Amino acid sequence: MGHTLQMRKLILSGHILCFLIYSYLIDLTCNSMQQIVHLYKKILMIILIVTSDLIKLLGLQWHRSTDKISTKAIILDISANTKRLILKSIASHFDVYNFNAPLLNRAKLFLHDLQVQRNLGWDDTLTDSQVREWRCIARQANSAPPVMLDRNVGNREDLYDLVGFADSSKVMFGCVIYLLNLNTNFVSFVMSKSKIVNKQLESKSIPSLELQALSLGTECLIDLYQDIAGDRCIEAIKINKLRMYSDSLVTVSWVNSYVHKLDKMQKRSVFILNRLEHIANLCEAHQVEFSFVSGVQNPADCVTRPVSYNQLTKTNFITGPDFLTDALDNTISRDILTVLVPDPNYSERVKKFAGYVEIQGTNHSQLIPPKKVSSFGKLVNINVLVLKFVNCLKTSLVRKHPDKYSHLFLYSADSNYYREAYHRVILLDQRSQFPEIFEYFNSASKKLSDIPPLVSQLNVYQDNKGLLRVKSKCDRIKKIRKYREYGFPLLMLKCSPLVPLLIRYTHLSSHHAGCYSVIQEIRKTVWIPHIFSLVKKYIRACIGCKRFRERPIKLNQSSYREVRIDPPNVPFRNIYIDHMGPFYVKVNNSKEKLWILVISCMWSRAVNLKLCDSLSVEDLLRALQLHIYQFGMPEYIVSDLGTQMTAGSNIIETFLSDFETKDFPRRHNMNEIKFDHYFKGNSELGGLVEICVKLSKRLIQGAVGKNILPYKDFEFIVSKTVHLTNRRPIAFKDSLREYSPEKLPEVITPEKLLYGRDLVTLNIIPQLQSTTSDPDWSVDPVDLIRNSYEKLVRVQSKLIDIYNKEFLNHLVYQATSKKDRYKPVPHKQLKVGDLVLVKENMTKAIDYPIGIVKELTKNIYDEVTGAKLMLDKS
């Protein structure tokens, strides 16, 4: 390597010609004519070499006119049709420093694919497709002109940096090395090296291959340094530093972790650890700086993939990356991650930890800022780990050099590390909060006039570990020997950054205790003046305490919507829809789920029930279409914010948006269909929504119970429920005061509003008739089979019984108004952005989900009647 650089700096002149002629003229003492002719030929050859523009030297070509060097032009054998001939053709190109490596990568990969084929011999003829591919590769390589490099790289007295770049792909890995002249800020290409990923490396990940490339680049970098500036060089040049770059941040991080002896590197594979150890051993000859570079700026990318000459001219393979000569770009690239191998600051870092444990010097800051820790216990535990780590280092030093490190303090095996770490955290905080008190206790001459006010007010003293404590007046503590040293509380200030962590830790460990209980627990170990207001403030802000303490917000009564106040006098023109279920039925001896779509009329309060096989949008549209066939097209449909409800309304509105469909309602004196969705618990619809669903659900579930009916029998019960529900009284013609148990007032039912009369119904199925008490009554067992209707009879009887007992007997009570029933409920005014807790039944208050208010709904009195929330799913 050193001879090549010296060759590139070689300057041929007339002195060389004179020296060569003189050396050969010495042989003229011979008298043989043959010797004279031979000598004449040598002199003539030297004259031709010196006078020509192209000079061949050490396998390279020197162009004197341009002062550039290059290799011979690439000439691959296009007619090669065997593996041996192809290998011969590629190896015939002499390029020891890989100037043309990117141009020959395609040919090398092709030869590698041939070598992988075990059945293909060295002299076996290739297939037609392989021959055509080789010809294409050879033509592309042969068309490339030689790569020209500047011969002169600088003066021997200049200062240089050796800069290497490493990269890898799934098929190849390699490196490129440049020489950076720090005096002229000029970058010169030196060499490149690439290898094909063999069978053993095919299963490795890309970061592992990047580490393999970094190991190869480090090896080449150190080898080149030994040739031009190390022990193997006769006349060394000045090398400032060795720098190695990789576009894999994971690889550089591995080097950083290995150099700093981090424990997480123990989990790495043997392959990675061996390469890291190899890199560390290479760097013992000279320190190498490893840094990260972006993939766009990495010139080693060219040696890991096939590149044509036109593509090569557009890259930085020959010239090197721009950031090497740009100080700003160089700083930005090096600031991402830079590692020095070997680490020069390793001993200083260990000394820093030891100095922290001994708490020496004037720096009394915590190891980790309290603001970056979420708990006081975590802060103490981190200090425990540091204490154990430093104690292990001290123990190893004392064992190796007992005389030199005998002064170091070591903890015993039974030492309480948590208590020591706790005391050290408090001591560091006290030294930063009470410097005048420590100065007074450490002074040689103590005067009464110099006593700090806090010492005299709280009776503060310093224990044998340097901690400030507050003496108590309790005689019980004085009598107990162990409390003389540890029993009195430690002194801390309210403004200390540790106090919020300590309050939170005590509050949580005492299971969200109250203000006085938390203060009592804190004062057992720490005395903090004026802490009451701070503890009270924290408990008020505690989310867990808020969940138990705060009462849920009740929204104000909303004004009835216009469709409830003055609905059109047409049944099912304004409707409300909702699902209830699931219910279980038998279909072909299998248990299936069913849902029921409840359709309520806002004018007549009639109910229509439609069966749905699922909660899908398709079943919703099918059930709604069957209802339209029965009662006509609605104008106004209200529903909740269910997924299938909103999706179904969007589908219907989109389908009915064309001109002809819009013209149909106008020709029939109808308005366009309109959908509206409401919040859960909204009172703008009155009690209609909840009553209709609750009534239908209570009748069906109460009648069916745990029975699983066949599909047809369940359909019968649903129809019976619709019949009973629409026959319920919704208004009385007479006054309620005239009500008596002997005479019921005349009522108005939804059935009368739907059909204009009461429907006269009669059971025509004998099997559905309940058993009579008349012993003479019987049914012919041959024609009728009662067994198939036994379960349906029981369910129907229970349905009628629930309707008569639960609904009719409480109708008058439900119709009467309660005291202050419609009085607005005062509550805290919600605002957009407020954090609220969403109350859930059968859930503890501590587990209520948290939500943020995104949108509010208000009535004409500017009262909040609804809110849209974004819930935290975590």
Sequence and secondary structure as in RCSB ss.txt:
>XXXX:A:sequence
MGHTLQMRKLILSGHILCFLIYSYLIDLTCNSMQQIVHLYKKILMIILIVTSDLIKLLGLQWHRSTDKISTKAII
LDISANTKRLILKSIASHFDVYNFNAPLLNRAKLFLHDLQVQRNLGWDDTLTDSQVREWRCIARQANSAPPVMLD
RNVGNREDLYDLVGFADSSKVMFGCVIYLLNLNTNFVSFVMSKSKIVNKQLESKSIPSLELQALSLGTECLIDLY
QDIAGDRCIEAIKINKLRMYSDSLVTVSWVNSYVHKLDKMQKRSVFILNRLEHIANLCEAHQVEFSFVSGVQNPA
DCVTRPVSYNQLTKTNFITGPDFLTDALDNTISRDILTVLVPDPNYSERVKKFAGYVEIQGTNHSQLIPPKKVSS
FGKLVNINVLVLKFVNCLKTSLVRKHPDKYSHLFLYSADSNYYREAYHRVILLDQRSQFPEIFEYFNSASKKLSD
IPPLVSQLNVYQDNKGLLRVKSKCDRIKKIRKYREYGFPLLMLKCSPLVPLLIRYTHLSSHHAGCYSVIQEIRKT
VWIPHIFSLVKKYIRACIGCKRFRERPIKLNQSSYREVRIDPPNVPFRNIYIDHMGPFYVKVNNSKEKLWILVIS
CMWSRAVNLKLCDSLSVEDLLRALQLHIYQFGMPEYIVSDLGTQMTAGSNIIETFLSDFETKDFPRRHNMNEIKF
DHYFKGNSELGGLVEICVKLSKRLIQGAVGKNILPYKDFEFIVSKTVHLTNRRPIAFKDSLREYSPEKLPEVITP
EKLLYGRDLVTLNIIPQLQSTTSDPDWSVDPVDLIRNSYEKLVRVQSKLIDIYNKEFLNHLVYQATSKKDRYKPV
PHKQLKVGDLVLVKENMTKAIDYPIGIVKELTKNIYDEVTGAKLMLDKS
>XXXX:A:secstr
 HHHHHHHT    HHHHHHHHHHHHGGGG   HHHHHHHHHHHHHHHHHHHSSEEEETTEEEETTTTEEE     
  TT  BHHHHHHHHHTS  TT TTHHHHHHHHHHHHHHHH TT  TT B  HHHHHHHHHHHHHHHTS    EE
S    TTSEEEEEEEEEE SSEEEEEEEEEETTTTEEEEEEEEEEE  GGGTTS HHHHHHHHHHHHHHHHHHHH
HHHTSTT SS  EEEEEEEEES HHHHHHHHHHHTT GGGGGS HHHHHHHHHHHHHTTSS EEEEE  TTT GG
GGGGS   HHHHHTSSTTT  GGGT HHHHHHHHHH EEEES TTHHHHHHHHHHHHHT SS    SS GGG S 
HHHHHHHHHHHHHHHHHHHHHHHHH TTTTTTS    TT  HHHHHHHHHHHHHHHHH HHHHHHHH SS  GGG
  HHHHHHTEEE TTS EEE    HHHHHSTTHHHHTS EE  TT THHHHHHHHHHHHTTS  HHHHHHHHTTT
EE TT HHHHHHHHHH HHHHHHHS           HHHHS  SSTTSEEEEEEEEEEEEEETTEEEEEEEEEEE
ETTT  EEEEEESSSSHHHHHHHHHHHHHHH   SEEEE S HHHHHHHHHHHHHTTSHHHHHHHHHTT    EE
EE  TT  TTTTHHHHHHHHHHHHHHHHHTT  EEHHHHHHHHHHHHHHHTTS  EESS GGG BTTB   EE H
HHHHHSS        GGGS   S TT    TTT  SGGGHHHHHHHHHHHHHIIIIIGGGHHHHHS  TTTT   
      TT EEE   TTS GGG  EEEEEEEEE TTS EEEEEEEE   
